Amino acid sequence: MTEAADGLNRIGRSTWVIPEGASDGLGMWGYVRAAAEVDQQLDAAGVRRPIHWHASSSGGTTAGLALHVARSAEPAQVVAISVSDPADQLAERIESIWEDAVGAEASRLSVDDIELRDDYLGRGYGLATSEELVIQAEATSLTGLIFDPTYTGKAVYALRREIDRGRFSPEDDVVLWHTGGGFAALAFDYGDALDG
């Protein structure tokens, strides 16, 4: 994409390269605004200090949710389930996005305020186990939503495992951010996952 943009720029065309996951200083603002909208809905329902649970890879979703929470009067938890890389690499991406988006304010933000989980990577990016697929299918049957095995499905799996381990109390409110992945569900090689 960068090479194509450079070529077009040389002939006087204006270009804008959208990075993976739109995870840059501009793309992150979509989740800042989405979190603000969800907070209004949660306030109307009497929910305070929710746990924002989501899949994370390129870091834009996490950066946006965490920035919104950091600026909120009632900070909430942000839990990012890494689907591709170790937590330290994800943390570097988030910090880079913050620096791009808010400049000097980034120094007042800390990835230590985000729960970055890389213990649910399973077989790796784009790979799933039969256990993960069973839980994702159960979630689909209960909600009617499609949970792909690469992104949101891994967050659903992690959430279910944490529920089973007793992490949450009845007073906890968890917001699962479904960040898409329907096309990935249709393209996934389920036979490979079941064989593995």
Stockholm file with secondary structure:
# STOCKHOLM 1.0

chainA/1-196         MTEAADGLNRIGRSTWVIPEGASDGLGMWGYVRAAAEVDQQLDAAGVRRPIHWHASSSGGTTAGLALHVARSAEPAQVVAISVSDPADQLAERIESIWEDAVGAEASRLSVDDIELRDDYLGRGYGLATSEELVIQAEATSLTGLIFDPTYTGKAVYALRREIDRGRFSPEDDVVLWHTGGGFAALAFDYGDALDG
#=GR chainA/1-196 SS CHHHHHHHHHTTCCCCCCCGGGCSTTTHHHHHHHHHHHHHHHHHTTCCSCEEEEEESSSHHHHHHHHHHHHSSSCCEEEEEESSSCHHHHHHHHHHHHHHHHGGGGGGCCGGGSEEECTTCTTCTTCCCHHHHHHHHHHHHHHSCCCCTTTHHHHHHHHHHHHHTTCCCTTCCEEEECCCCHHHHHHCCHHHHHHC
#=GC SS_cons         CHHHHHHHHHTTCCCCCCCGGGCSTTTHHHHHHHHHHHHHHHHHTTCCSCEEEEEESSSHHHHHHHHHHHHSSSCCEEEEEESSSCHHHHHHHHHHHHHHHHGGGGGGCCGGGSEEECTTCTTCTTCCCHHHHHHHHHHHHHHSCCCCTTTHHHHHHHHHHHHHTTCCCTTCCEEEECCCCHHHHHHCCHHHHHHC
//
